[in-house]
Amino acid sequence: MESHALQRADGGKIRALVVDDEESITQLVAMALRYEGWEVDTAASGQEALEKMRTFEPDVAVLDIMLPDFDGMQLLARIRAAGEMFPVLFLTALDSVEDRVNGLTAGGDDYVVKPFSLEELIARLRGLVRRSQLTLAEQPDPVLRVGDLQLNEDSYEVERAGEAITVTNTEFELLRYLMRNPNRVLSKAQILDRVWAYDFTGKSTVVELYISYLRKKIDSGRDPMLHTVRGAGYMLKSAV
């Protein structure tokens, strides 16, 4: 089974941290992930999650937003402030479009609403882990360059004209895909299939959302590199 082939770079089991104050949820998700062959730890509060993060060193995390001490958004902010860049999936009962956008804007890599399909949740987590664990075997030079834009696949650093740009994991994957296909129009369907790695039918606006995030980061105050081709998709091309 393909999911069982997922491993850490050192050959060990993928580690997932599940954070939710509902024990039934944490136990259900933990059981499913252990069946996948992953190593799992759980936490019932934000503070406990931070302590587990330091000792467990997860490769991916599932966070509830409504926690007893501080919310999942604050927890993610503390995780990122600690320099941890592993992907994070929000699993929450908050289901408005605003809630979803807030979760993604806060740096979350995916968002699933309760009640949820366990099979879909696992598929999404597999996709996040695959993208975060990509090796350099397919491309000896880890640095992609398009004009004055540079992306290092090894260090996850992005620069334009020598200026460092901070991006989330999902923004990084989207930019990587665009930079691997310069001067080529990529449709929303192609981007969803490659970057999100699962069916996002009916939610293609997530592409528009992340394109807008990237524009603000790589094009703001500079000659634009990201272009919308009306009715076709998006294209990245050198501005110099």
N, C-alpha and C positions, 0 to 999 in steps of 0.2 A: 504493500500500500504506500502511495507516494508520500503521504504525510509523515509516515514513520521514518523517512529518509532525512527529515530535517534534523540537523545537528548544529551545535556550536562550532566555531572555527577550530576549537581544540578537540573536536570529536565527541564532546560530552552532550548530555541531554539539553534541549532547549528549556530555559527556565521562565516560568510565567508567574507573576504576582497578581493575585485576585483580591481586590479591595472592595468590600461591601459589608454593611452592618447587618444584612439579612443572612443569617447562617445558611438557610436553605439554598440561597443563590450561590454563595461561595462554595458550598459543598457540591452542588450540581455541576458548576463550571469546572471546579477542581477535578472532579471525578472524570469528566469528559476529556479534559486535557491530559490527565494521567493515562487514560486509555490510548491517547495519541502517542504515548511514550515520552511525554514531557515531564519535567520536574516542576512541582507546583508548591507555592506557599501562599498563605492567605493572611489578610488583615481586616479588622473590623472598624478601624478608625484611621484618620489621616496620620496621627502621630505614630501609631503602630506600623503603618505602611512605610513611613520614612525610616524607621528603625530596621524593618525587614529589608528595605532597599539596600541599605548599607551592608548588611550581612549576607543577603541572598544573591545580590547582583543579578537581577532579572534581565532577560532579553526582550520581554514585552510585558505590559501591565494592562489589566482590566480595572477601570476605576468607576465606582459609583459617584455621582455628583453630590447627592445628599448624604453626608456623613455626620456622625454625632459631634465631632469637635470642630473641624473646618471643612469646607466643601471641596469637591474634587478639582475644581478650577484652581483653588488656592494650593491644593496638594500638588497639582501639576506644575504650578509656578515654582514651588519649592524644589521639586525634582529637577526642573531645568536649571534653576539657580545653583544647584549642586553640581552642575555640569553633566548630568545624566541625559543622554539623548535617545534612549531606547524608545520604541514606538509605544503609544498609549491609545487604548480604545476605551471610550466612555460607554458604560452600560447603565442606563438610567431610565426612570419613569418620565422624565421631562421630555415632551415630544413635540413642542412647537418648533417652527422653522427658526425662530429667534434663538431658542435653546441650542439647536443644532449648530447654527452659525457661531454662537458664542463658544461652544465647545471646540469647534475646529479653529476658530480665531485664537483661542487660548493656547493653541499648540497641540491639540489632540489630533491623532492621525485617523481616527474613525469614530463613529457614533452609532450605537445600537440602542433601540428603545425597548423597554420592558412593556408587556411580555414579549419574549423573543424566541426565535428559532435557535435551538442549541446547535444544530447542524450549520446554520448560516454563521453564527458567532464563531465557531471553530474555523470555518472556511476563511472568514475575514482575518482571524488571528494568524492563520497560516500565511495568508497573503502579506501581512505586515512583517512577519518574521522573514519570509523569503526576500523581501525587498531590503530589509535591514542587514541581512546576512550575505548579500551578494559578494562573491569573491572577485578577484582581479584576473582570474585565469583566462577569461575571454578577451581581456584587453590589457596587454602588458604595460602600457603607459596609463597610469591612473588619472592623468590630467586631460580633461576635454577642453578645447579652446574654440571659441567662435568669436572672431573679432577681438575686442578687448575684454571679453567675458571668459572667465576661467573657472572650471569646476574640478576639484580633486576628489576622485571616487574613493581614495584611500582614507584621507583625513576628513572628508565631508566638509571641506572648506570651499567657499565660493567667493570670487573676487571679480570686480569690474574696474578696469583701469587701475589696478593695484589697490583698490579700496575693498576691504572685507565686507561681505554681506551675510547676515545671519538668516538662515532659513530653517523651517521645520523639516521633519523627515519626509512628509508628503510633498512639500514644496521642492525639496531636493530631488525626489524621484521624478516629479513632473519636469523640472528643469533638465535633469539628466536625459530624459527621453527626448525633449526638444533639441538638446545640444547634440545628441547622437543622430539627429535627423535635420540638420540645418538646411534652410532654403526649401523645405518640403512642407506642404500643407498636411496637417494631421487633423483628422476629424475628431469630434467629441467621442464617438464610439471607439476609435482607435486608442485615444488617450485613456478612456475608462478601462478598456481591456488591459492595457499595458501597465498603467500606474496603479489602478485600484485592484486589479487582478480578480475581480468577481463581478457578477451581474449587478449593475447599478441602474437598471431600467426605471425610467420615470424620474430619475434624480440627476440627469445630465447637467443641471445647473451647478453642480459641485465643480465641474470643470471651469465654468465661467468664474466662479468664486475664487478658485486657486490661480487662475490666469490673472485675475485682478490683483491678488496678493503679490504675485511675482512681478507684475508691472510696477507696482509701487516700490518694490525693492531693487529691481535691476534697471528700470527705465526712468525713475523719478529724477528730474533735473538733468537728464542725459538724452542723447539721440536715441529714439526708440529702437528696440530690437525685436520685441514681441508684437506681432501683427495679427489682426483678425481678418480672415478672408471670408467675407460675408457669404453665408450659406454653405460654406465648405469646412471651415475649421480655423486652426491657428498655425502660425509659422514663426520660427525664430531665424533671423538673419542678421549678419554683421551690419553694424551701423557705420563702419569705417572702411 
